Amino acid sequence: QVQLVESGGGLVQPGGSLRLSCAASGTIFNINTMDWYRQAPGKQREWVTTITQGGSTSYGGSVKGRFTISRDNAKSTVYLQMNSLKPEDTAVYYCSAVDRYRGRYWGQGTQVTVSS
């Protein structure tokens, strides 16, 4: 089993920045990729970004150039640096991990609200 705990959400003004953290624990050595998703009210969950075991990254078109995913293997933590935030970035942000044998795990989510 893998446990994921997100933190760092909050209220920020348009143009501001936030950094989300996702701490992984449990049986983490079989994790292939870690991702961030988000879900805005009344909308489907949307993929945001992925980082692979090898360190490769990919981003959704709406966040590319503004968001950066990174990780600290020593802390088993993945980060999402969000810059130039827009009101449309408002959502619950979920951390996710894919275990090569057991499938996908989800965190509980953290709220990000971009508003003046």
Secondary structure, DSSP 8 states (H G I E B T S, - for coil): -EEEEEE--EEE-TT--EEEEEEEEES-TTEEEEEEEEE-TTS--EEEEEEETT--EEE-TTTTTTEEEEEEGGGTEEEEEE-S--GGG-EEEEEEEEETTTEEEE---EEEEE--
